[in-house]
Amino acid sequence: MGFRSEFHCTEKAQWVFILAGAMEIGLRDGSSRIFRPGDHFYSADTVPAGERFDAAVHGHWSRQLGDEALVTLFVRG
C-alpha cells in the first residue's frame, strides 16, 4: 500500500493536480482533506523567510489512500 510522509514543507509554491488514486493532506490544526482524480490545489506551505524548518511547528503531511497508485502532477511557478 501507499505512503505517509512526516510533516514537511514545499521548497517553492506549486500547483498540485491529482491524476489517479487518492491523496490525503493533513494540517497542523488536525484537519485533513482528501483529493481525488480531477482535483487540484495550490500548495504554498513553505518555511517563512528567515526561519529554519521545525517539524514541531511547520508543514503538513500527506499520504496515499487505498490500493490504487497515486499519480500527481506538480507545476511550479
N, C-alpha and C positions, 0 to 999 in steps of 0.2 A: 504494500500500500504506500501511499504518498509520504510527504514530508511535513514537518512542522519546524519553523525556524525559531530561534531565540529572538528577543527584542533587538531590533536593528533600525537604522535609518537608511534612506536612499542617499547616494552621493550627490545627485542632482535631481531636481524636479523632473517628472516624466509622466506621460500618459501610459496607462496600462489597459490593454484590451484582452479579454478572456475569449480565446478561440475555441477551446474544448475543455471539458472537465469542469470542476468547481473549485473555487478558492475562497477561503475564509480569511479575513483580515481582522485582527484584534487590536484594540487600542488600550492605552494606559488606564482609562476610566473603567475598564472591564467590559465595555461594549464590543460587539463584533458585527460584521456584515458578511454575507455570502454573495459572491459574484459568480455568475454562470455565463455560458457562451452568449455573446452579443452584448454583454455588459462591459462598461469601461469606466475608468475614473482617473482623476488627476492626482498623482501622488507627489506631494510637496513636503513630506515628512523628513526634513533634513536637520542636521545639527545646527543650532543657532550660531551665527557668526561669533567668533571669539570664544566659543566653548568647545570642550572635548567631549566626545560621546561617552555617556554614562548609562549603562544598561539598566540602572535602577531608576533613571529619570526620563530618558529619551526613547523614542522609537515606537514601533509596532511589531507584531508578529504576524506570520502568515502560514497557512497550511493548505494542503490539498485535501479535498473531501472526496470520499468514495474511491472506487477502483479505476475509474476512467482516467487516463493520462491527462494531466493538466498541461495545456498549451497556451502560452501567453505571448503577447507582443508588447514590447516596451519601446516607446518613442520618446526620445529626449529632445528637448527644445534647444 
